[in-house]
Amino acid sequence: MCAFISHFRGLNYQIMKFRNFKMVSYVVYGRGSFNQLDEILALQRKGDAPMIFLVDHFFEGKALPNRIPLRGMDKIIYADVTHEPKTKQVDALALALKEEFGTVSGIIGIGGGSTMDLAKAVSLMMTNPGSSADYQGWDLVQQAGVYKVGIPTLSGTGAEVSRTTVLTGPVRKLGMNSDFTTFDQIVLDPELIKYAPTNQRFYTGMDCYIHCIESLQGTYLNEFSKSYGDKALQLCRDVFLGNKQWTEEHDEKLMMASYAGGMSIAYSQVGVAHAVSYGLSYLLGTKHGIGNCIVMNHIEEYYPEGVAEFKRMVAENNIDIPQGICSGLSEEEFEKMINVSIGMKPLWENALGKDWEQIMTREKLRALYEKL
């Protein structure tokens, strides 16, 4: 009997080595599902504490905000996401809400990946002390945030299912990666994507395509991530190859590609394009989707088939990828980008293996940045 128990405990120890990750608690999908938001939020209201709607400033003065079900002291805040979220922006929003209301029933992010990242971060900083910069890293957040909902109006980042909220802080661009970061509820309404400008739709969709390429060729690959990644990749191909006229079906496929792609990297990792683009975002403020496209254009060495297909998508959709954005940078500026990029260790290990530091030297990374 003792031998059996000892064996069982040993087996249990082995099982605990597998990652037990947090998923979104509730998901509603369908064209027009945004109209159920009032019903969904009613179950989460805490007395008079308001719901706060962080809405991409793109929608200010447009029709969508008029559909938001405001009750009592609920408030719409238009989030300026001209640049990707910064820790100081998160801290200022959380502090202002605490001073005005004390507490809130929930934070609802409506917009692209940056708006949803902002909503997740503000939710966490309503209950955790200090600055959001203190929590940039893995599993540093200690307390659950207030109730939070993600409603994407762009599809591709996978932010709706991600356990991270990517922020630019004083010294790094890095997410608040934790089980507490995941949304409690997401509303996936393909009807909302119709507002997206063509170029922005492409750049965001390519974020999904690129992180699927990175996940499916990474050293962290497993059948869980492969199953979702394969499906997301096929949906991206359906949407962006073939010179098809854009239809409602494309919006639906892209929304599900984003969801599946986000699930794929939840149990694996991204790779070279993302690691390099973090440096661009930190130094130059390059938006995430565009930054990934800029890098993807130059990394045939790591993803030859993926880069070739990516370039076909660019050509078929008549998209211009910016060139020469690193020309004229100083030595100090290159060093800052390299430091940020090199700091993304899990991404490099997934892309190149445990000996990645011998493969991606600072000199080689500098040469890659000079091409961009």
C-alpha positions in Angstrom: 0.0 0.0 0.0 2.8 2.4 0.9 4.6 1.6 -2.3 1.4 2.3 -4.2 1.0 5.7 -2.5 4.6 6.6 -3.1 4.2 5.7 -6.8 1.0 7.7 -7.1 2.6 10.8 -5.5 5.5 10.5 -8.0 3.1 10.3 -10.9 1.2 13.3 -9.6 4.5 15.2 -9.4 5.1 14.5 -13.0 1.6 15.6 -14.0 2.1 18.9 -12.2 4.9 19.8 -14.5 2.5 20.3 -17.3 1.2 23.8 -17.7 -2.3 24.4 -16.2 -3.4 27.6 -17.9 -6.4 29.8 -17.4 -8.9 30.3 -20.2 -11.6 32.9 -20.7 -14.5 32.0 -18.5 -17.3 32.8 -20.8 -17.5 33.3 -24.6 -20.4 34.5 -26.7 -20.1 34.4 -30.5 -22.3 35.5 -33.4 -23.3 38.3 -35.6 -25.3 40.7 -33.4 -24.1 39.2 -30.1 -23.0 42.7 -29.0 -26.7 43.3 -28.4 -26.6 40.9 -25.4 -24.1 43.0 -23.5 -26.7 44.6 -21.2 -28.0 41.1 -20.2 -24.4 39.8 -19.6 -23.3 42.8 -17.5 -26.5 42.8 -15.3 -25.3 39.6 -13.6 -21.9 41.3 -12.7 -23.0 44.6 -11.3 -22.0 45.4 -7.7 -24.6 47.8 -6.2 -24.1 51.3 -7.5 -20.5 50.6 -8.6 -20.3 51.5 -12.4 -19.2 49.6 -15.4 -16.4 51.4 -17.2 -16.3 51.1 -21.0 -12.8 51.7 -22.4 -13.5 52.4 -26.1 -11.0 52.8 -28.9 -10.9 56.6 -29.7 -11.5 55.6 -33.4 -15.2 55.2 -32.5 -15.7 58.7 -30.9 -18.5 60.4 -32.7 -19.5 57.2 -34.5 -22.6 55.0 -34.1 -21.1 52.1 -32.0 -20.9 54.0 -28.6 -24.6 54.8 -28.9 -25.2 51.0 -28.6 -23.4 50.7 -25.3 -25.9 49.8 -22.5 -25.1 52.5 -19.9 -26.8 52.2 -16.5 -26.5 54.5 -13.5 -23.0 55.9 -13.1 -21.6 53.9 -16.0 -19.0 55.8 -18.0 -17.4 55.6 -21.4 -13.8 56.6 -21.6 -12.3 56.9 -25.1 -8.8 55.4 -25.0 -6.2 57.0 -27.1 -4.4 54.1 -28.7 -2.5 56.1 -31.2 0.5 54.4 -29.5 0.4 51.1 -27.8 -0.5 51.1 -24.1 2.1 52.4 -21.6 2.4 51.6 -17.9 2.0 55.3 -17.0 -1.3 55.4 -19.0 -2.6 52.4 -17.2 -1.6 53.8 -13.8 -3.2 57.1 -14.5 -6.5 55.6 -15.6 -6.7 53.2 -12.6 -5.9 56.1 -10.2 -8.5 58.4 -11.7 -11.2 55.7 -11.4 -10.3 55.0 -7.8 -10.5 58.7 -7.0 -13.8 59.2 -8.8 -15.7 56.0 -7.8 -13.6 54.2 -5.2 -14.4 50.9 -6.9 -16.1 49.8 -10.1 -18.1 46.7 -11.1 -16.0 46.0 -14.2 -13.9 47.2 -17.1 -15.1 46.6 -20.6 -12.6 47.0 -23.5 -14.1 47.7 -26.9 -11.6 48.0 -29.8 -8.4 46.4 -31.1 -5.7 44.6 -29.3 -4.3 47.8 -27.7 -7.7 48.7 -26.2 -8.2 45.2 -24.8 -4.7 45.2 -23.3 -5.5 48.5 -21.7 -8.7 47.1 -20.2 -7.0 44.0 -18.8 -4.3 46.1 -17.3 -6.6 48.7 -15.7 -8.7 45.9 -14.3 -5.7 44.4 -12.5 -4.5 47.8 -11.2 -7.8 48.4 -9.6 -6.9 45.8 -7.0 -3.0 45.4 -7.0 -0.7 48.0 -5.4 2.0 50.0 -7.0 2.6 50.6 -10.7 1.7 48.3 -13.6 5.5 48.4 -14.4 6.0 46.3 -11.2 4.1 43.4 -12.8 5.8 43.3 -16.3 6.9 39.7 -16.4 5.6 36.2 -15.7 3.2 35.5 -12.8 4.0 38.6 -10.8 0.4 39.7 -10.4 -0.9 38.6 -6.9 -4.6 39.5 -6.9 -7.5 39.1 -9.3 -8.6 42.4 -10.9 -12.2 43.6 -11.2 -14.5 41.9 -13.7 -13.3 42.5 -17.2 -14.8 42.0 -20.7 -13.1 42.0 -24.1 -15.0 43.0 -27.2 -12.7 43.0 -30.3 -13.5 45.3 -33.2 -10.3 44.1 -35.0 -9.3 40.5 -35.4 -5.9 39.0 -35.4 -4.0 39.8 -32.2 -5.6 37.0 -30.1 -5.7 39.5 -27.2 -9.3 38.4 -26.5 -8.0 35.0 -25.2 -4.4 35.9 -24.1 -3.2 35.7 -20.5 -1.0 38.7 -21.1 -1.5 42.5 -21.5 1.4 44.0 -23.4 2.7 47.3 -22.1 5.5 49.6 -22.7 7.1 50.6 -19.4 10.1 52.8 -18.4 12.7 50.2 -19.3 11.0 47.5 -21.4 8.0 46.4 -23.5 6.7 43.3 -21.8 3.3 41.9 -20.7 1.7 41.4 -17.4 1.6 37.7 -17.9 -0.6 35.9 -15.4 -3.6 33.8 -14.9 -5.3 36.9 -13.4 -4.9 38.7 -16.7 -7.4 36.6 -18.8 -10.8 38.1 -19.6 -13.8 36.9 -17.6 -16.0 37.3 -20.7 -15.5 37.9 -24.4 -18.1 39.0 -26.9 -17.1 37.9 -30.5 -19.4 39.8 -32.9 -18.1 39.7 -36.5 -20.4 42.6 -37.3 -18.1 44.9 -35.4 -15.1 44.3 -37.7 -16.8 46.0 -40.7 -15.7 49.4 -39.3 -12.0 48.4 -39.7 -9.9 50.3 -42.3 -8.5 47.9 -45.0 -4.8 48.3 -44.1 -5.5 48.0 -40.4 -7.5 44.8 -41.0 -4.6 43.4 -42.9 -1.9 44.3 -40.4 -3.9 42.9 -37.5 -4.8 39.7 -39.5 -1.1 39.3 -40.2 -0.4 39.3 -36.5 -2.5 36.1 -36.3 -0.8 34.6 -39.4 2.7 35.4 -38.2 2.2 34.0 -34.7 0.8 30.8 -36.1 3.9 30.4 -38.3 6.1 31.0 -35.3 4.1 28.6 -33.0 3.9 25.8 -35.6 7.6 25.9 -36.2 8.7 26.5 -32.6 10.4 24.1 -30.2 7.5 24.5 -27.8 5.1 22.9 -30.3 2.6 20.3 -29.0 -0.7 18.8 -30.3 -2.8 21.3 -28.3 -1.2 24.4 -29.9 -0.8 22.6 -33.3 -4.5 21.8 -33.5 -5.5 25.4 -33.0 -2.6 26.8 -35.0 -3.4 24.7 -38.0 -7.0 25.8 -38.1 -6.1 29.5 -37.6 -3.5 29.3 -40.4 -6.0 27.8 -42.8 -8.5 30.5 -42.0 -5.9 33.2 -42.6 -5.2 31.7 -46.0 -8.9 31.6 -46.8 -9.2 35.3 -46.0 -6.0 36.7 -47.5 -5.2 34.6 -50.5 -7.1 34.3 -53.8 -7.9 38.0 -54.5 -11.4 37.6 -53.2 -13.8 40.5 -52.7 -14.2 41.0 -49.0 -17.5 39.6 -47.6 -19.1 39.1 -44.2 -17.8 35.5 -44.3 -14.2 36.9 -44.3 -15.0 38.9 -41.1 -16.3 35.7 -39.5 -13.3 33.6 -40.5 -10.8 36.2 -39.4 -12.5 36.6 -36.0 -12.3 32.8 -35.5 -8.7 32.8 -36.8 -7.8 35.3 -34.1 -9.5 33.2 -31.4 -7.8 30.0 -32.5 -4.5 31.6 -33.0 -4.6 33.1 -29.5 -5.4 29.6 -28.1 -2.5 28.2 -30.1 0.1 30.4 -28.5 -1.5 30.1 -25.1 0.1 26.7 -24.8 3.3 27.4 -26.9 5.0 30.7 -27.8 5.7 33.2 -30.7 9.1 33.6 -32.2 11.6 35.8 -34.1 9.2 38.3 -35.7 7.5 39.2 -32.4 10.8 39.3 -30.5 12.3 41.7 -33.0 9.2 43.8 -33.3 9.1 44.4 -29.5 12.3 46.4 -30.0 10.7 48.5 -32.7 7.6 49.2 -30.6 9.6 50.2 -27.6 12.0 52.6 -29.4 9.9 53.9 -32.4 6.4 53.4 -31.2 5.7 51.1 -34.1 2.2 49.5 -33.8 2.4 45.8 -33.1 0.8 44.5 -36.3 2.8 46.7 -38.6 6.0 46.0 -36.7 5.5 42.2 -37.2 4.9 42.7 -40.9 8.1 44.9 -41.2 10.1 42.2 -39.5 8.5 39.2 -41.3 9.5 40.7 -44.7 13.2 40.0 -43.8 13.4 36.7 -41.9 13.4 34.1 -44.6 16.4 32.5 -42.8 14.0 31.4 -40.0 10.7 30.9 -41.7 11.3 30.5 -45.5 7.9 29.1 -46.5 6.0 31.4 -44.2 7.8 34.5 -45.5 7.2 33.5 -49.1 3.5 33.0 -48.4 3.3 36.3 -46.4 4.8 38.2 -49.4 2.1 36.7 -51.6 -0.6 37.9 -49.2 1.0 41.4 -49.2 1.0 41.5 -53.0 -2.5 40.1 -53.5 -4.0 42.6 -51.0 -2.0 45.6 -52.4 -0.5 46.4 -49.1 2.7 48.6 -48.7 5.0 47.4 -46.0 7.2 50.3 -44.6 10.9 50.2 -45.4 14.0 51.8 -43.9 12.5 52.6 -40.5 15.8 52.0 -38.7 17.9 54.1 -41.0 19.7 56.9 -39.3 19.4 55.5 -35.8 22.2 56.1 -33.3 24.3 53.5 -31.6 22.5 54.1 -28.4 19.1 53.6 -30.1 20.2 50.3 -31.7 21.4 49.2 -28.3 18.0 50.0 -26.7 16.2 48.0 -29.3 18.5 45.0 -29.0 18.3 45.0 -25.2 14.5 44.9 -25.4 14.5 42.2 -28.0 17.1 40.0 -26.3 15.1 40.2 -23.1 12.3 38.2 -24.7 13.9 34.9 -23.7 10.9 32.5 -24.1 10.3 33.8 -27.6 13.9 33.2 -28.7 14.0 29.7 -27.1 10.8 28.7 -28.8 12.2 29.9 -32.2 15.8 28.7 -31.9 16.1 26.3 -29.0 17.9 26.3 -25.7 21.2 27.4 -27.3 19.5 30.5 -28.9 22.0 32.9 -27.4 24.8 31.3 -29.5 22.6 31.6 -32.6 21.1 35.1 -32.2 24.1 37.2 -31.1 23.8 40.9 -30.5 25.8 41.4 -33.7 23.4 39.3 -35.8 20.3 41.0 -34.3 21.9 44.4 -35.0 22.4 43.4 -38.7 18.7 42.4 -38.8 17.5 45.7 -37.4 19.6 47.5 -40.0 17.6 45.8 -42.8 14.3 47.0 -41.5 
